[in-house]
C-alpha cells in the first residue's frame, strides 16, 4: 500500500497529512506548519539585518517573500536572482529588473545564496526522521497558482483554468487534479518536479475535492444540488455541484468581500444572475455558470469550508469538517482526487 505525504501549501501555513492506507484517518499523522515562503522570508529578513547581499535561486514558489525583497532593496542592499526564481516576484523579467533585482544564473561574489522551494525533500526527510515517522512513497501537493501570463492580467489567465474545467472537461471534478500540471501553471510544475513528480492541484480545487471526501456531502451534492464555498485567506471560490459535475465557478479575493456582499454574490451566482464582468470589475477573477438540469433547483444547500468560513456564520449555511479536521480539507481533497483518477495505490 502507498503512503502519501499530502501538503496544502497556503499563504500562512502548510497543512500536512501523512496518509497511511488501512489506518483510520483520525490516526494518520497531521501537522500545521509555517508555509515555506514564510520560513524563507524569515531567512531573508535575517540577511537584511546583517546587511548581506542575497542571490535567489531555485524554483517558483508562493509570493510571501515579496515584502522581504522590497525591504531588502529599500535598505539599499544588493539582491540578485536567477530567471526562474525571479518568476516568484513577477512574470515579466523587465519588471523584476525595474525593482532593482539583478538577473544572473550564477551567484555573484560576496552574495549569500537563498534557495526558493515550495517542497524541500532534505527538510522533509529531517522532519520525518526527527518525528520517527516513515518517509512517504510519494508526495501529493496543492498550492495557489495564477499561471504564467506575461503581458496580460493574471486574473484573466487564472480564470481560463475554470473555463476549461467547465467547457473542455464538462465539469468533471477529476480534472481538478493533475498527474502532470498544464504548462501555464508554472508554480505547480516546479512543485511537481521538486517533489519527485508529485500529483498536484490548485488549492481551490483541492478544497472542493476535500469537501467531497465526506460521503454524505458528496451524496447530497450529487442528488440534490449544492453551492460549495471555500473562504480562504486570499481567495474565495465557490462551485455549483449536481449530478457528479461542476456547473459553475465563482472566484473573488477574500479581502474584497464582507458577509453581506459574499452572500448576495452567492445568491446571484446560484440563480445565474452574476456575470463574469461584474466580478472582474470588482477586482475578482470572474464567474461562469453553465446550463443545468431543473433537478438541481437553485443549488439550494450552501456548504462553507475554509479558514475564513466564520464570515458566513449566521447565514443559512452548514460548516462541515471533512475528515474530522477542516484545516486538512485540501489534503483530503488530494486523496479524493487520486481516488477519482485511480491513483490511490500507485506510487
KOLROLO-563053 format. One record per residue (C-alpha): residue in one letter; x, y, z. Coordinates in Angstrom, 3 decimals. Layout:
BEGIN
<node "A"; <X; Y; Z>>
...
//
This chain:
BEGIN
<node "X"; <0.000; 0.000; 0.000>>
<node "X"; <1.171; 3.519; -0.881>>
<node "X"; <1.959; 6.042; 1.862>>
<node "X"; <1.374; 9.643; 0.699>>
<node "X"; <2.644; 12.898; 2.158>>
<node "X"; <-0.175; 15.362; 1.370>>
<node "X"; <0.631; 19.079; 1.504>>
<node "X"; <-1.722; 22.053; 1.265>>
<node "X"; <0.728; 24.943; 0.856>>
<node "X"; <-1.132; 28.120; 1.775>>
<node "X"; <-0.192; 31.764; 2.262>>
<node "X"; <0.444; 31.420; 6.009>>
<node "X"; <0.533; 27.725; 6.800>>
<node "X"; <1.104; 24.440; 5.072>>
<node "X"; <-1.341; 21.842; 6.287>>
<node "X"; <0.052; 18.327; 6.194>>
<node "X"; <-1.339; 14.792; 6.279>>
<node "X"; <0.781; 11.653; 6.188>>
<node "X"; <-1.832; 9.328; 4.692>>
<node "X"; <-1.280; 5.679; 5.583>>
<node "X"; <-3.803; 3.358; 3.841>>
<node "X"; <-5.596; 0.998; 6.182>>
<node "X"; <-5.224; 3.356; 9.132>>
<node "X"; <-8.175; 5.402; 10.393>>
<node "X"; <-7.892; 8.929; 9.030>>
<node "X"; <-8.048; 10.288; 12.588>>
<node "X"; <-4.906; 8.319; 13.445>>
<node "X"; <-2.830; 9.413; 10.464>>
<node "X"; <-0.124; 11.955; 11.444>>
<node "X"; <-1.158; 15.579; 10.836>>
<node "X"; <0.707; 18.873; 11.099>>
<node "X"; <0.015; 22.586; 10.728>>
<node "X"; <3.366; 24.206; 9.870>>
<node "X"; <4.550; 27.607; 8.622>>
<node "X"; <4.382; 27.755; 4.838>>
<node "X"; <7.800; 27.543; 3.126>>
<node "X"; <7.649; 31.151; 1.891>>
<node "X"; <7.216; 32.332; 5.500>>
<node "X"; <10.351; 30.446; 6.529>>
<node "X"; <12.346; 31.769; 3.589>>
<node "X"; <11.078; 35.322; 4.198>>
<node "X"; <12.432; 34.929; 7.738>>
<node "X"; <15.851; 33.883; 6.414>>
<node "X"; <15.837; 36.872; 4.052>>
<node "X"; <14.930; 39.225; 6.902>>
<node "X"; <17.913; 37.931; 8.903>>
<node "X"; <20.239; 38.529; 5.964>>
<node "X"; <18.819; 42.029; 5.511>>
<node "X"; <19.506; 42.800; 9.172>>
<node "X"; <23.113; 41.618; 8.642>>
<node "X"; <23.374; 43.812; 5.503>>
<node "X"; <24.222; 40.754; 3.402>>
<node "X"; <23.763; 40.760; -0.402>>
<node "X"; <21.435; 37.917; -1.462>>
<node "X"; <21.141; 35.730; -4.573>>
<node "X"; <17.785; 33.954; -5.018>>
<node "X"; <17.807; 30.663; -6.912>>
<node "X"; <15.726; 27.519; -7.166>>
<node "X"; <12.034; 27.292; -8.080>>
<node "X"; <8.919; 29.419; -8.410>>
<node "X"; <7.105; 29.490; -5.094>>
<node "X"; <4.410; 31.418; -3.274>>
<node "X"; <4.724; 35.180; -3.256>>
<node "X"; <5.198; 35.507; 0.514>>
<node "X"; <8.789; 36.668; 0.086>>
<node "X"; <7.811; 39.797; -1.877>>
<node "X"; <7.657; 42.012; 1.199>>
<node "X"; <11.068; 40.831; 2.330>>
<node "X"; <12.547; 41.521; -1.098>>
<node "X"; <11.122; 45.055; -1.026>>
<node "X"; <12.589; 45.765; 2.414>>
<node "X"; <15.967; 44.380; 1.361>>
<node "X"; <16.077; 46.650; -1.681>>
<node "X"; <14.767; 49.675; 0.249>>
<node "X"; <17.649; 49.175; 2.649>>
<node "X"; <19.964; 49.759; -0.307>>
<node "X"; <21.237; 46.166; -0.274>>
<node "X"; <22.082; 44.217; -3.441>>
<node "X"; <19.754; 41.413; -4.495>>
<node "X"; <20.126; 39.092; -7.487>>
<node "X"; <18.088; 36.150; -8.785>>
<node "X"; <18.037; 33.500; -11.464>>
<node "X"; <15.366; 33.971; -14.116>>
<node "X"; <13.392; 31.012; -12.760>>
<node "X"; <13.454; 32.211; -9.153>>
<node "X"; <12.587; 35.743; -10.321>>
<node "X"; <9.243; 34.457; -11.612>>
<node "X"; <8.224; 34.256; -7.944>>
<node "X"; <8.275; 38.064; -7.961>>
<node "X"; <6.744; 38.765; -11.390>>
<node "X"; <6.095; 37.029; -14.717>>
<node "X"; <7.897; 39.854; -16.550>>
<node "X"; <11.722; 39.841; -16.117>>
<node "X"; <11.851; 43.530; -17.084>>
<node "X"; <9.601; 44.399; -14.121>>
<node "X"; <11.793; 42.363; -11.781>>
<node "X"; <14.868; 44.235; -13.003>>
<node "X"; <12.991; 47.534; -12.591>>
<node "X"; <12.579; 46.667; -8.909>>
<node "X"; <16.365; 46.672; -8.608>>
<node "X"; <16.948; 42.927; -8.848>>
<node "X"; <19.908; 41.753; -10.938>>
<node "X"; <19.138; 38.678; -13.067>>
<node "X"; <22.011; 36.234; -13.226>>
<node "X"; <22.319; 32.454; -13.350>>
<node "X"; <25.488; 32.471; -11.230>>
<node "X"; <25.884; 33.629; -7.660>>
<node "X"; <27.832; 36.913; -7.625>>
<node "X"; <30.901; 37.120; -5.402>>
<node "X"; <30.048; 38.119; -1.858>>
<node "X"; <26.333; 37.229; -2.154>>
<node "X"; <24.589; 34.676; 0.087>>
<node "X"; <22.600; 32.044; -1.892>>
<node "X"; <18.973; 31.590; -0.775>>
<node "X"; <17.086; 28.734; -2.392>>
<node "X"; <13.375; 29.077; -3.171>>
<node "X"; <11.466; 25.799; -2.855>>
<node "X"; <7.839; 25.019; -2.049>>
<node "X"; <8.992; 21.456; -1.394>>
<node "X"; <12.428; 20.678; 0.002>>
<node "X"; <12.944; 16.917; 0.333>>
<node "X"; <16.002; 17.429; 2.570>>
<node "X"; <13.915; 19.466; 5.031>>
<node "X"; <11.115; 16.918; 4.976>>
<node "X"; <13.462; 13.978; 5.474>>
<node "X"; <14.934; 15.677; 8.543>>
<node "X"; <11.459; 16.495; 9.874>>
<node "X"; <10.053; 12.993; 9.400>>
<node "X"; <13.171; 11.335; 10.777>>
<node "X"; <13.041; 13.552; 13.884>>
<node "X"; <9.383; 12.591; 14.379>>
<node "X"; <10.296; 8.911; 13.831>>
<node "X"; <7.771; 8.677; 11.006>>
<node "X"; <8.188; 6.712; 7.774>>
<node "X"; <9.305; 8.538; 4.663>>
<node "X"; <6.431; 8.511; 2.142>>
<node "X"; <6.233; 6.527; -1.081>>
<node "X"; <5.039; 9.667; -2.849>>
<node "X"; <4.007; 13.298; -2.402>>
<node "X"; <0.741; 14.997; -3.363>>
<node "X"; <0.599; 18.770; -3.037>>
<node "X"; <-1.662; 21.727; -3.731>>
<node "X"; <-0.842; 25.421; -3.923>>
<node "X"; <-2.423; 28.502; -5.440>>
<node "X"; <-1.173; 29.088; -8.990>>
<node "X"; <-2.239; 32.063; -11.097>>
<node "X"; <-0.307; 30.615; -14.037>>
<node "X"; <2.236; 32.284; -16.291>>
<node "X"; <0.639; 35.158; -18.230>>
<node "X"; <3.266; 37.743; -19.220>>
<node "X"; <1.705; 40.848; -20.746>>
<node "X"; <-1.832; 40.091; -19.591>>
<node "X"; <-3.909; 40.008; -16.417>>
<node "X"; <-3.158; 37.165; -14.003>>
<node "X"; <-6.816; 37.294; -13.006>>
<node "X"; <-7.930; 36.646; -16.581>>
<node "X"; <-5.323; 33.957; -17.046>>
<node "X"; <-6.275; 32.135; -13.862>>
<node "X"; <-9.953; 32.148; -14.759>>
<node "X"; <-9.173; 30.321; -18.006>>
<node "X"; <-8.410; 27.301; -15.811>>
<node "X"; <-12.002; 27.331; -14.584>>
<node "X"; <-13.404; 27.959; -18.078>>
<node "X"; <-11.571; 24.896; -19.369>>
<node "X"; <-12.858; 22.854; -16.438>>
<node "X"; <-16.465; 23.643; -17.387>>
<node "X"; <-16.214; 23.662; -21.184>>
<node "X"; <-13.465; 21.208; -22.154>>
<node "X"; <-13.785; 18.817; -19.197>>
<node "X"; <-17.572; 19.190; -18.837>>
<node "X"; <-17.293; 19.948; -15.116>>
<node "X"; <-15.645; 16.634; -14.247>>
<node "X"; <-14.183; 17.022; -10.713>>
<node "X"; <-11.383; 14.580; -11.606>>
<node "X"; <-9.990; 17.265; -13.945>>
<node "X"; <-9.162; 19.362; -10.874>>
<node "X"; <-6.103; 17.220; -10.082>>
<node "X"; <-3.025; 16.746; -12.244>>
<node "X"; <-0.617; 13.887; -12.752>>
<node "X"; <1.330; 16.463; -14.804>>
<node "X"; <0.295; 20.140; -14.437>>
<node "X"; <-0.506; 22.221; -17.539>>
<node "X"; <2.421; 24.188; -18.967>>
<node "X"; <0.922; 27.548; -17.956>>
<node "X"; <0.812; 26.511; -14.268>>
<node "X"; <4.467; 27.197; -13.660>>
<node "X"; <4.416; 27.082; -9.863>>
<node "X"; <2.696; 23.686; -9.844>>
<node "X"; <5.118; 22.409; -12.480>>
<node "X"; <8.094; 23.356; -10.297>>
<node "X"; <6.363; 21.774; -7.300>>
<node "X"; <5.647; 18.638; -9.360>>
<node "X"; <9.327; 18.275; -10.287>>
<node "X"; <10.872; 19.184; -6.920>>
<node "X"; <8.570; 16.721; -5.109>>
<node "X"; <9.556; 13.735; -7.277>>
<node "X"; <6.800; 14.228; -9.871>>
<node "X"; <4.088; 14.764; -7.285>>
<node "X"; <0.388; 14.740; -8.021>>
<node "X"; <-0.696; 18.387; -7.772>>
<node "X"; <-3.782; 20.613; -7.700>>
<node "X"; <-4.665; 24.241; -7.219>>
<node "X"; <-5.589; 24.982; -3.607>>
<node "X"; <-9.160; 25.960; -4.528>>
<node "X"; <-9.616; 22.747; -6.463>>
<node "X"; <-8.267; 20.625; -3.630>>
<node "X"; <-10.627; 22.290; -1.155>>
<node "X"; <-13.651; 21.379; -3.295>>
<node "X"; <-12.478; 17.800; -3.643>>
<node "X"; <-11.848; 17.751; 0.105>>
<node "X"; <-15.468; 18.557; 0.838>>
<node "X"; <-16.451; 15.672; -1.453>>
<node "X"; <-14.189; 13.428; 0.656>>
<node "X"; <-17.167; 13.379; 3.040>>
<node "X"; <-19.510; 10.705; 1.574>>
<node "X"; <-22.653; 12.443; 2.838>>
<node "X"; <-21.697; 15.794; 1.311>>
<node "X"; <-20.837; 14.055; -1.956>>
<node "X"; <-24.236; 12.301; -1.944>>
<node "X"; <-26.204; 15.482; -1.306>>
<node "X"; <-24.247; 17.389; -3.933>>
<node "X"; <-24.902; 14.647; -6.480>>
<node "X"; <-28.580; 14.096; -5.730>>
<node "X"; <-29.901; 17.495; -4.614>>
<node "X"; <-27.504; 20.148; -5.863>>
<node "X"; <-25.192; 22.235; -3.711>>
<node "X"; <-23.340; 25.564; -3.562>>
<node "X"; <-19.941; 24.737; -2.107>>
<node "X"; <-17.848; 27.690; -0.888>>
<node "X"; <-14.209; 27.759; 0.241>>
<node "X"; <-13.369; 31.050; 2.001>>
<node "X"; <-9.597; 31.139; 2.025>>
<node "X"; <-7.217; 33.708; 3.448>>
<node "X"; <-6.563; 35.174; -0.006>>
<node "X"; <-9.226; 33.817; -2.348>>
<node "X"; <-12.862; 32.784; -2.057>>
<node "X"; <-14.027; 30.209; -4.572>>
<node "X"; <-17.482; 28.674; -4.998>>
<node "X"; <-18.717; 25.786; -7.141>>
<node "X"; <-22.220; 24.728; -8.164>>
<node "X"; <-22.428; 20.945; -7.873>>
<node "X"; <-25.012; 18.468; -9.086>>
<node "X"; <-25.083; 15.002; -10.623>>
<node "X"; <-21.381; 14.412; -10.057>>
<node "X"; <-20.486; 17.525; -12.102>>
<node "X"; <-19.441; 21.138; -11.509>>
<node "X"; <-21.875; 23.525; -13.215>>
<node "X"; <-20.485; 26.905; -12.191>>
<node "X"; <-17.415; 28.614; -10.760>>
<node "X"; <-17.070; 31.934; -8.894>>
<node "X"; <-13.781; 33.350; -7.587>>
<node "X"; <-13.140; 36.598; -5.738>>
<node "X"; <-10.401; 37.938; -3.463>>
<node "X"; <-11.499; 37.455; 0.135>>
<node "X"; <-10.259; 40.933; 1.042>>
<node "X"; <-12.844; 42.422; -1.352>>
<node "X"; <-15.744; 40.772; 0.493>>
<node "X"; <-17.798; 41.253; 3.630>>
<node "X"; <-20.522; 38.848; 4.802>>
<node "X"; <-23.394; 40.709; 3.134>>
<node "X"; <-21.553; 41.119; -0.152>>
<node "X"; <-20.477; 37.469; -0.298>>
<node "X"; <-23.962; 36.160; 0.493>>
<node "X"; <-25.501; 38.392; -2.186>>
<node "X"; <-22.899; 37.266; -4.737>>
<node "X"; <-23.607; 33.626; -3.915>>
<node "X"; <-27.364; 34.131; -4.255>>
<node "X"; <-26.895; 35.779; -7.659>>
<node "X"; <-24.398; 33.075; -8.642>>
<node "X"; <-26.669; 30.135; -7.863>>
<node "X"; <-29.566; 31.785; -9.726>>
<node "X"; <-27.465; 32.584; -12.801>>
<node "X"; <-27.606; 36.365; -12.304>>
<node "X"; <-23.933; 37.011; -11.548>>
<node "X"; <-21.781; 37.879; -14.551>>
<node "X"; <-18.085; 37.466; -15.193>>
<node "X"; <-17.688; 41.185; -15.845>>
<node "X"; <-19.282; 42.197; -12.550>>
<node "X"; <-16.903; 40.030; -10.533>>
<node "X"; <-13.888; 41.058; -12.617>>
<node "X"; <-14.741; 44.769; -12.290>>
<node "X"; <-14.912; 44.282; -8.519>>
<node "X"; <-11.297; 43.033; -8.654>>
<node "X"; <-12.165; 39.328; -8.639>>
<node "X"; <-11.279; 36.600; -11.106>>
<node "X"; <-14.726; 36.038; -12.554>>
<node "X"; <-17.825; 33.881; -12.691>>
<node "X"; <-19.115; 31.331; -15.181>>
<node "X"; <-22.305; 29.274; -14.972>>
<node "X"; <-23.418; 26.578; -17.406>>
<node "X"; <-26.954; 25.410; -18.059>>
<node "X"; <-28.056; 22.806; -15.544>>
<node "X"; <-30.930; 20.392; -15.171>>
<node "X"; <-34.041; 21.509; -13.313>>
<node "X"; <-33.322; 18.785; -10.760>>
<node "X"; <-30.574; 20.926; -9.243>>
<node "X"; <-33.035; 23.719; -8.473>>
<node "X"; <-31.038; 26.754; -7.411>>
<node "X"; <-28.363; 24.567; -5.751>>
<node "X"; <-30.283; 25.036; -2.521>>
<node "X"; <-27.803; 23.858; 0.103>>
<node "X"; <-24.808; 26.069; 0.894>>
<node "X"; <-21.780; 24.327; 2.405>>
<node "X"; <-18.908; 26.506; 3.641>>
<node "X"; <-15.308; 25.489; 4.316>>
<node "X"; <-12.006; 27.348; 4.623>>
<node "X"; <-10.081; 29.283; 7.289>>
<node "X"; <-12.275; 32.403; 6.904>>
<node "X"; <-15.567; 30.449; 6.957>>
<node "X"; <-16.773; 32.409; 10.014>>
<node "X"; <-17.624; 35.197; 7.551>>
<node "X"; <-20.900; 33.381; 6.835>>
<node "X"; <-21.788; 32.342; 10.380>>
<node "X"; <-25.412; 33.269; 10.997>>
<node "X"; <-26.440; 32.658; 7.382>>
<node "X"; <-28.379; 29.664; 6.057>>
<node "X"; <-25.307; 27.521; 5.528>>
<node "X"; <-23.607; 24.477; 7.040>>
<node "X"; <-19.974; 24.307; 8.148>>
<node "X"; <-18.667; 20.738; 7.960>>
<node "X"; <-15.209; 19.441; 8.853>>
<node "X"; <-14.453; 16.800; 6.193>>
<node "X"; <-12.341; 14.014; 7.605>>
<node "X"; <-12.823; 15.485; 11.072>>
<node "X"; <-10.382; 18.378; 10.541>>
<node "X"; <-11.339; 21.428; 8.468>>
<node "X"; <-7.734; 22.652; 8.223>>
<node "X"; <-6.842; 19.497; 6.288>>
<node "X"; <-9.642; 19.769; 3.723>>
<node "X"; <-7.123; 20.353; 0.920>>
<node "X"; <-5.146; 17.267; 1.924>>
<node "X"; <-8.299; 15.154; 1.965>>
<node "X"; <-9.071; 16.599; -1.463>>
<node "X"; <-5.758; 15.330; -2.804>>
<node "X"; <-6.643; 11.843; -1.546>>
<node "X"; <-10.128; 12.113; -3.085>>
<node "X"; <-8.713; 13.325; -6.387>>
<node "X"; <-6.241; 10.465; -6.572>>
<node "X"; <-9.102; 8.031; -5.945>>
<node "X"; <-11.052; 9.609; -8.837>>
<node "X"; <-8.031; 9.158; -11.108>>
<node "X"; <-7.390; 5.605; -9.906>>
<node "X"; <-4.017; 6.588; -8.411>>
<node "X"; <-4.626; 5.681; -4.776>>
<node "X"; <-2.421; 2.558; -4.924>>
<node "X"; <0.141; 3.789; -7.453>>
<node "X"; <3.400; 5.259; -6.179>>
//
